[in-house]
Amino acid sequence: MSMNRVQFQPGLSMAEFERRYGTEEQCEEAVRAWRWPQGFSCPRCGAGKRTEFRRGALLYLQCAACQYQCSLIAGTIFASSKLTLKTWFLAMHLLTKAKTNVSALELMRDLGVSYRSAWLVKHKLLETMRLCEEFRQLSGRVEIDDSYLGGERVGGKPGRGSENKVPFVAAVQTTEDGQAVRVCLALRPFTNASMTEFAARSLVRPLTLVSDGLPCFTAMAADAGVHDRNVTGGGAAAAKHPKFKAVNTILGNLKTALRGAYKAFNFSKYGHRYLAKFQYRFNRRFHLGAMLRRLAIAVVRCKPCPERVIRAAEIAA
Ligand SMILES: [Zn+2]
């Protein structure tokens, strides 16, 4: 599929969203089908027959054999949330359809919930995206570059020595002629040890690593296969180098997506989730219309994620 065909895909329209998930019952039906695609199976005894009842607004299923009760959302990311499923579905729709970053403030207004709820919903969904992309691996021709989130403070030093910047690595698998296939982004210091560990985790042979020859890339390439080292001298010359077209285009798009949010979040603490959101969406860009459904299935099958985990800082690798 060419880039234009990716950009002009219809995606899931707001009208179609309303038609499919416009009521709480429709959302419940979807969650039920995604949790138990082969039909209900009791978590305790495995029996298939059940009855359903409500406690307050929450739908419960009760096993007909052993009487075990569980709510529809128990054991999922939706668990312990007071929000309706419709609200969660709308949040998933807004987050997956937006190419740019959606701020918690914007989400608060669109969902009609408190700022705290909007922030938590957003970060739980971003965390799910991160988990989906956790074991992403690239192979073949891979362009790699170092970049930074935030810290574009006036008067700061430009380039690699800048203050207040959080380093991350961008690796892009391309076709032989340089078309981006998929991307892997990671918040990491540019040390030999960290980059070698990144290579072990995210890159697989056969591999041709295309880099600007930064020492840590040379170190990571030692065991990677072919290293296509292009010393560019950095700056504008590097940005225009044809061998880095895919990674430079993606970094440009990422910065556009995050622009406006630069001052709004703590990069060292939450930057990994923003990178994961971009990576998740990019790697699924050929199927925009299915993005909400695929995220929802992941959400339904992920373990609950308590607020303290969501608010805890990422331990930098
Ligand atoms: Zn049972």
Boltz pocket constraint, residues with backbone or C-beta under 6 A from the ligand:
constraints:
  - pocket:
      binder: B
      contacts: [[A, 42], [A, 43], [A, 44], [A, 45], [A, 46], [A, 47], [A, 63], [A, 64], [A, 65], [A, 66], [A, 67], [A, 68]]
      max_distance: 6.0
